[in-house]
Amino acid sequence: MLAQRDPQQAYRRVDFDARVSSADPRELVAVCYEQLIAALGGAMLAHERRDPRMKSQALTRAVAALTALQMGVSGDNPVADALDHIYTTARRTVLDSVLQFDSATIAKIRQDFSDIAVGMAATS
């Protein structure tokens, strides 16, 4: 099955699977943020290149990362409501971008999550 795919994609998948299988909850969140940030960057690049297939794949990965993040929010976390709101709003915006892509808004969301990821890394 891997032979039918792009070799780079296969290696990324193996690396991703290895990281996820050995990660603690905080590391899983960091992986989801990395995936989200990369996917949003990929969507912007695909939009610039006028590649709808690549853009669709990137937006799908972004939605998957946001969904995973949202599912991981614990109700007993003091910032659970804020996280849920951030993830829900970002997910809705990414889904809206499927029909009407707004590079500036996607770039803003990407930067916001990059800033959060940097803050998380600094506190670990």
N, C-alpha and C positions, 0 to 999 in steps of 0.2 A: 504494500500500500504506500509506503514512503517513497518508493521509486517513482511513483506517478506524480509526486509533488516537486516543487521547487526545493533543491537541496538546502538552501538557506532557511527556508521555512521549516523544513524537517529538523535542522539543527536548533533553531529557535524553540521549536516545540519540545524537543528533548531537554534543552536547558531550562525551559519554563517548568516542565513537569518535575525535574529534579529539584528545582528551587522550592516549588510548592509542597512537594512531599516531605521536605525536611524543615519547613518553616513553622515558626510559632505564630500566634494570632497577629502580633504586631508586624512581623515580617510579611505575612499574607496581605495585610493592608498596604504595606509598602510596595509589594509586587503589583497589586491592583492599581495603585497610583501610577507606577511606572508604565503599566500597560495602557492605562487611560491617557496619560500624557503623550506616549508614543503614537497611540491611535489617532488622537486629535491632530497631532503634527502630520501624520500620514494623510489624514483627510484634507488638511489644508494644502499639502503638496499635490495631492491628486486633483484637487479643484483647480490649482494653478495650471496643471498639465492637461486639464480637461479630460481626465480619465475617470468616467463614472463608475466603472467596475471597481477600481482601486478605492475610490472614495466610499462606495457602498460597503466594501469590506472593512475599511477603517472605522466607519461610523458604527458598524455592527460590533466590532471589537470594543469600541468606546462604550456602547450601551451595555455590553456584557460585563465590562469592568465596573460600571456604575451599578448595575444590578447586583453584582457580587458584593460590592461595598455596602449597598443598602441592606442586603440580606444579613450582613454581618454586624449591623448596628444592634447593640445590646440595649434592651429597655432600661436596664439599671445603670447605664452610663449617664453621668450628669449632663453630657452634651448630646445625648441621643436625639432629642428633638431637632437641635440645630443641624446635626449631621444628616438626619433624614431629610430635612428641608433642602440642604445643599445638594444632596444626591438626587432628590426628586426634581428639583429645578434644573440641574445640569442635564439629567436624563431627558426631560421634556424638551429642552433646547436642542440637544443633539438629535433627538427624533424629528423635531421640526426642521432641522438642517437637511434631512433627507430630501424634502421637497423644495425648500428654499434655503440654499447654503449662504450663510453669512460669515465670511472669513473673520471679520473683526470680532464678532461675538464668540466664535470658536477659539480664536486666539486668546481672548480674555479668560474664557473658562480654562483653557490650557495653562495660562499663566497663574490663575488662582490655585489650581491644583498643584502646580509646580511649587508655588510658595508654601502651600500646606506641607508638601512632601519634604521640602528643605527644613521647615520648622520641626516636623516629626523626627527627621534624622538628627537634628541638633539636640533633641531632648532624649535621645536613646543612649 
